[in-house]
């Protein structure tokens, strides 16, 4: 499946809705988008909605680790929300669940 990506921004906060697959084929676009927002001067919060992500492999895990580190360096809050059961399981198996702020519902 292809990748769906939608960005909405308000002041220094960005929300990215991802859908489809995050894998070796779509990963570069996801990483480029998220890293660019995380490294944008003044970004205070980056929220990624994963509700419509149907598949993610280790490429996606690597992307989220890189974005988490970039946000930490820039003192930008990084959160993910609405993980599908499949993606949540992957986050738990890899230990990422304990290191990234995960919201269960809608963003504030």
Secondary structure, DSSP 8 states (H G I E B T S, - for coil): --EEEEEEEETTEEEEEEEEEESTTTHHHHHHHHHHHHTSTT--EEEEEEEEEEEE-HHHHHHHHHHHHHHHHHT-EEEEE---HHHHHHHHHHTGGGTSEEESS---
